[in-house]
């Protein structure tokens, strides 16, 4: 979180680092991601609550929405500019979806932490840049392409989960 917050809380220091700073932040983010995965996978399973089985379906629907919303950040279609922070909104949806189906302490810390980070990041960005220049909408056919890409990415993410031994479909 610190690597992401650095740009927002110390913009002058970050700007002074130039392109080398981008590389350093990238390395810190990759290392952070690796440490989160390692820590999550290595943590002891401490159950806090038992999610009902139907939450799996809600999780899957929310994940489809999260992937779509994340993709809105790169679209040039009509949906472009409908949402100021599509990537951070997607992280929030992703985190909530995972909190609904994971009742263990490590999941609550990981996904709850990611949710808190995304909320804080939106607040910091909106405070630093209160006026948003809304992009002009593009062609509707690009939104159709976004739907197709969303479905493909969802299938790939599901297959990766299965490969890792975690079924996103319950059971």
GISULJO-V789972 format. One record per pair of residues at least 24 apart in sequence whose ideal C-beta (glycine too) atoms are under 6 Angstrom apart, sorted by the first residue. I is the first residue (numbers start at 1). J is the second residue. Records with the same first field share a line. If there is no record, write none. Layout:
I: J  J
//
This chain:
1: 117
3: 28  29
8: 124
40: 106  110
43: 106
45: 104
46: 104  105
47: 103  104
48: 103  105
49: 103
50: 103
51: 101  103
55: 100  101
56: 101  170
58: 100
59: 97  100  101
62: 93  97
63: 97
64: 154
65: 93
66: 90  93  94
67: 150  153  154
68: 150
71: 146  149  150
75: 142  146
76: 138  142
77: 138  142  143
78: 137  140  143
79: 143
80: 135  137  138
81: 134  135
84: 132
85: 122
88: 118  121  122
91: 118
92: 118
//
